[in-house]
């Protein structure tokens, strides 16, 4: 089960990196400086951070499980 969650989180992280780069470039090079663009970028950052934290917890649980079973 943890492997499935890890794969989903890695996919979300990669998607967030790509979307963050695109939105970051739009903010830098775009014509208007809408507040909505910053909200999109902040949302991407929050999703990325949540995925990274989930991966960290999964690794801790996996290590903990291996130490008790192995």
C-alpha positions in Angstrom: 0.0 0.0 0.0 2.8 2.4 0.8 4.3 1.8 -2.7 1.1 3.0 -4.3 1.0 6.1 -2.2 4.7 6.8 -3.0 4.1 6.5 -6.7 1.2 8.8 -6.5 3.2 11.3 -4.5 6.2 11.1 -6.9 3.8 11.8 -9.8 2.3 14.7 -8.0 5.8 16.1 -7.2 6.8 15.9 -10.8 3.6 17.5 -12.0 4.0 20.3 -9.4 7.6 20.9 -10.5 6.5 21.2 -14.2 3.5 23.3 -13.4 5.5 25.5 -11.0 8.1 26.2 -13.7 5.4 27.1 -16.3 3.5 29.3 -13.9 6.7 30.9 -12.6 7.7 31.8 -16.1 4.2 33.1 -16.9 4.5 35.4 -13.8 7.9 36.6 -14.8 7.3 37.1 -18.5 3.6 37.6 -18.6 1.9 40.8 -19.5 -0.4 41.2 -16.5 0.5 40.7 -12.9 -2.7 39.2 -11.6 -3.0 38.1 -8.1 -4.6 34.8 -9.3 -1.3 33.7 -10.9 0.4 34.0 -7.5 -2.5 31.9 -6.0 -1.9 29.2 -8.6 1.8 29.1 -7.9 1.1 29.0 -4.1 -1.4 26.2 -4.6 1.2 24.2 -6.6 3.8 24.8 -3.8 1.3 23.5 -1.1 0.6 20.4 -3.2 4.3 19.8 -3.7 5.0 20.3 0.0 2.2 17.9 1.0 3.5 15.2 -1.3 7.1 15.6 0.0 5.9 15.3 3.6 3.8 12.3 2.8 6.8 10.6 1.1 8.9 11.4 4.2 6.3 9.9 6.6 6.0 6.8 4.3 9.8 6.3 4.4 9.8 6.6 8.2 7.0 4.1 8.5 8.7 1.7 6.0 12.0 1.9 8.0 10.1 1.4 11.3 8.2 -1.6 9.9 11.5 -3.2 8.5 13.2 -2.8 11.9 10.4 -4.5 13.8 9.9 -7.3 11.2 13.5 -7.9 10.2 
